[in-house]
Amino acid sequence: MANKRLLAIVTALMLAASGGQSALGAFTFSQLELIEQFILNGQWALLKAFIDEHPELLQGSDALARELREFVAAVEESGVISTITPPAVVPDIAVVATAKDSY
């Protein structure tokens, strides 16, 4: 289920945000970093749990929201992730941001 299109969207948004451009959407740079890591590491259950914790990511008509909605629909239709992996623990964004800033 490695979605190259989703990874491309996340990467493009991260580049836009780091370049000073304001990207439209209900997400933060920290959230984009986490989503990118989930995708790169194939942590689909963690990605799904993260989206469940942050349903605002699915709102809107931006490319990320559309792609995440497609991901959720595919997971819910197939049920594959929920049957092969244990429930995921979603990291607290504030803790991740604090840890990142301490480097």
N, C-alpha and C positions, 0 to 999 in steps of 0.2 A: 504494500500500500504506500510505498515511498512516493510521495507526490512532488515531482519536480517543479510543477507549476506553483504549488504552495510555497516551496522553498524559494523560488525565484521572486515571488511577490514579497515575502518577508525580507529577503535580502535587499530588494530595491527600496522598500520602505525604510529599512535601516540606513541605507546609503543616503537617501533623501533627508532623513532626519539628522544624520551626522553632518550633512553639508549645510545645515541651517535652514533648509526648506521645511515648512510645516506640512506634514502629511495629514490629509484628512482621514479621520477615523477615530473610533472610541478605544484607542490603545496607547500604551506608553512605549518608550524605547526599551525599557526593562522587560515588558511583556513580549515584545518582538524578539529580544535576545533569548528568552526562555522558549518561545515557540520554535525558534531556529534550532536550539539545542535538542529539543524533543524530536524534531524532524531528522536532524543529522544523526542522532543516535538511535533512530527507529523506535523511540519510546511513544508509541501510539496511544497506549493506555494513559500515560501521563498527559499527553496532549489533550485527549478527550476529557480527562478529569479537570484539567486546567480550564478548558472551554466551559465545562459545566459550572465551575466556580466563578467564571467571568462571562456570563451570557451576553454582556454588552458588546463583546467582540463579534457577535453574530449580527448585530444591528447595523443598519445602513446599507448603502449600495456600493461601498468601496470594494476594491478587489480582494482584500484580505477577508472581509466579512463574507463575501460570496464564496470564496474558496473554503473557508472554515465551515460554512453551512453545508457545502457539498461533502466535506469530510465527515461531518456529524451524521448526515443523512446516510452515507455509505456505511458507517459503523453501525448505525441503528438498524439499517436494512439487513446487514449480514450478521451482526451480533458476534463477529469473529473476535474482536478485541476483548469483549467482556467474558468470553468463554475460555480464552487461553491465558489470560493474565490475571493476577490478583488485583483487588482494588488499589488504586494509586493514591499516594499521598502527594498533595499539591504543595509545593514550596510557597512560603509566604514571600510576596514580592518585596516587602519592606526589608526583610532579613536578607534577601538576595542582593538588593540594592546597597544595603549597608556593607555587606561583605565585599561587594565589588568596589565600593568607594574606599575601602580600607587598604587596597593594594597600592 
